[in-house]
Amino acid sequence: AERLEVGPLTRAEVDVLAAEVVGGPFTATAGAELWRASLGNPLFVRELLLGAIEAGYLGESGGRWRFTSRLRTSSRLVELIGARLAQTTGAERDTLELLGIAGELSLDLLDRLSTEDALATLEAKRLITVERRANTPVIRLVHPIYGEVLRDTMGEIRIMAVNRALADAVDSVSDAPRDDALRAAVWRLDGGGVAQPDLMAEAARMAYLARDEALALRLASTARAASAGIEATLVEARALNSLGRATEADSLLLAGAHEATSDAHRALIAIERAASL
């Protein structure tokens, strides 16, 4: 029989395929979500759509189809990916779990946590991929869905241990890039520990700028409890305001006003209180 290799579909082709499956066009938001989840893998597109139909959260309204809840991985797709992951050794599985939590890691950092043999085997099995950014090799899972399946099969204790291992690896590098240091603050928090207060506060600010208010709130609250100062209080208040919790934000700022030691800090708190009110 002749073998035909089906490569990844383009965004436009995914839209066409999805419309063929359900019998009508998707909304722009639903199409973008399907593309993000599948990255053009035809099998993943099919299974995600069938899973959404079976679970009842894909529906038609006004002539266009949309997801009525977060797009989830179907049981068939989990079984398929699980079968591939089951063919890995302990060291290979450990490496995959690191990437499942981190999303992506530089080769220099991953070398501290894995082995060259494990990385070479995982690449040969097409479970990881290597991308070069400014001459720096970056390793990630071959598809984000693999990370979702890995995280779902890891126990809470294991997830915390992997987060701590990632944070420890960054801390062991004296000249770690700033982005890695900020990610390490999140890993330290998710691992059950506390990073340096000023670093935690900076990570909270970055999370807020990235519009991840829930993460910003967690980081800022932890930083403030570790005596990070007014900066952490301000980020926590902004995150609370963005989440519609203005009363809590104002109470926090009122307490912070009594702790301010400079006119600059008192002014910043007054401005943020005005936003809360």
N, C-alpha and C positions, 0 to 999 in steps of 0.2 A: 504494500500500500504506500502511496505517496504521502509523506509527512509535510504538513503545512504549519509553520511556526507563526502563531498569532501574537504579534507584539502589542505593546500598550497602545490604546486608542488615544486620539486627541480629545480635547475638551469638547469640540463640536461633534465628534463621533460618539462620545458618551451621551450627549444630549439626544442624538438621533436614536441610539440603541435604547435608551430609557423610554423614549416616546413610543418606540415599536413595542416594547414589553407591555406597557400599560394602556396603549391605544390613544395617547394624547400628549401634548407638550407639558413640560414641567415649568414651574415658576423659576425665575432667575436664582432665587435663594436656594430652592431645592436642588436645582442643577449644580450650583456651586458646592453644596454640601455633599452631593453624590460624588462629584469630582474629587473633592478633598479626601473623602474616605476611600476611594478606589484607586486614585491616581491613574485611571485609564486601564486598569487590569480588567479584561472582559469577564473573567470568571467572577471576580469580586463584585463587579457591577451587577451581574446577574443575581448572585446570591444575596447581595444587600437589598435589591429590589424585591426578590421573592420573599425574603425574611420580613420586610416591611409590610408587604401585602398580607402575609399570613398573620402577622401580629396585629394588623388593623390600624397602623399609624401612617398609612399612605392613602390619601384620598383626593378626590377631584372636587374643585370648587371654581365656578366661573369659567369652565373650559380649560383649566390648568390644574396639574397635579402638584401636591405639596406634602411634605412630611408634617404630621401633627405632633411629633415629639422627636427627641434626639435620635439620629440614625444609629441603629445598633447592629452589631455583628450577628448574623444568623447562626443558628445551631449547626447547620451543615458546614458553614464556613469555618466555624471554630473546630469542628471535627477534622476538617481537611488540613487546616494549619497545625492542629495538635498532632496529627499523624506525622507531619514533616518534622516538627520539633522533637518528637519522640525518638527520632533517629540520631540524636546528638549525644555526646558523652557528657560527663559531669562538668568538665572544664569548659566545654563548648556552651552548655546550658547556662553556666555562671556568667559567661561573657554576654550571652543573649539577654539575660536578665539585667545586666548593667546597662545595656543599650535600651532595653525596654523601659527602664526608669529614666535614664538621662536623655533619651531621644537621639543624641549623637555625641560623640566624644572625639577629641583629637587623638591621633595615633600615639603621640607622646604620653598622654594621660592614660590611655587604655593599656599601653605597654606596662604600666605600673600595676595593673589589676588583672591582666590576662597573660597568655603566652603566645609566642609567634606561631606555634603549631596550631593552637586553637583558632587563631584568626585566619590562618591560611586555609584550614579545613572548612571553616564557616563560609569563607569567600568561594571556595570550590563548590560547596553545596548550595550556593546562591541564596544564603540566608542573610548576608551582610553585603554592603557595597561601600566602596571607597571613593571619596570625592576630594579633589584638590582645591583648596581655597588659599590664595596668596602663597602658594608653594607649601601649604600645611595640609597633610593628609587628614581627612575627617572621616570617621567610620560611623555608619548608621545601619539600622535594619533595612532589609531590602524593601519593606513596605510597612507603613504605620500600623496596619491591622495586626501585624505580628506582635508589635509592642502591646496593643490592647489585649490580645489573647494571653500574652505572657503575664501581664499585670493581673489579669483576672484569675490566673491559676497560681499566683504567688500568695502565700499567707501574709498576714499583717506583720508578723515578726520578721519574716524574710524581707519584706519590702523595707522595713526600718533598717535592717542590717545592710542592705544594698545601698540605701541612702547614706548611711554612716561611712561605708567603704568609699563611696564616691567623694564625700566631703573630706575624709582623711587623705585621699590621694591628692586632692587639690592643695590641702594644707601642707603636704610634704614637699611641694614645689615652691622654692623661695621666691621665684619670679613669675608666679602664675599670672596669666592674663586677667585683667580686671573682670571680664565677662565670666570667666571660670570662677573667680572668687565670689561673684554675686550669685551664681548658680549654686556654689557650695553652701551659701547661707541658707538657701531653700532646702538643699539636701540635708543639712545639719538639723534644720527645724523638723523636716519630715522623718528624720532618723531618731527623733526623741531628744535632741540636744539643743544647745544654744550657741550660735556663732558669736564673733566679736560684735558688741552692741552697735558700733558705728557702721560696720559692714552690713549688719542686719537692717539697719535704718536705710542705708543706701539701696539695698535690695528691695526694700519696701517702696522706696521712691520710684525705682525702675519698674516695678510691677504696676504701680499706679499709673505711670506714664504709658505703659502698655495696655492700659484699661482692664487689667485683671484686679478689680477692686477687692475681691474676696481674698486673694493671696496677699495683696498689699496690706489688708487689715490684719491678717495673721502675723505677717512679718513685723509690721509697725508695733502691734500690741506686744509682741515678744521683745522687740528692741526697747520699747519704753519700760517694760518691766525690768529689763537689764540695765536701766539707767542710761539710755542712749541720749536723753536730753530732749529739748524742745522740737528738734527736727522730726523725731519719731512721733511726737504728739501731733504735730501738724499733718503728717502723712496719714496717721490713723484717723484724724478728724475728717480729712478730705475723703478718705475711703468710706467712712460712715455716711458722710453727706451724699456721696455718689450712690450709695446703697439705699438712700431714702431714710436714713436713721439720724435725722438732724438733731433731735432732742438729745440723743446720746453724745453726738459730736459737740454740742454746745456745753454740756456738762463737763466733758473732757477738757475742752478749751478753757472753761472757767477755772478749773483746777490748775491748768497749766499756767494761767495768767499769774497766779500767786507764786509760781515757781520761777517765772521769768527773771533773769538777772540783767537784762539790757533793754534799752528802749527799742532796739531793732526787733527783738523777740516779742516784746509787748505789742508792737505795731503789727507784726505778722499774725499774732493770735487775735488781735482786734479785727483784722481784715477777714480772717477765717470765721470768726464768730458772726460777723455781718452776713457772710454767705450762709451760715447755718440758720440764722434768724430769718 
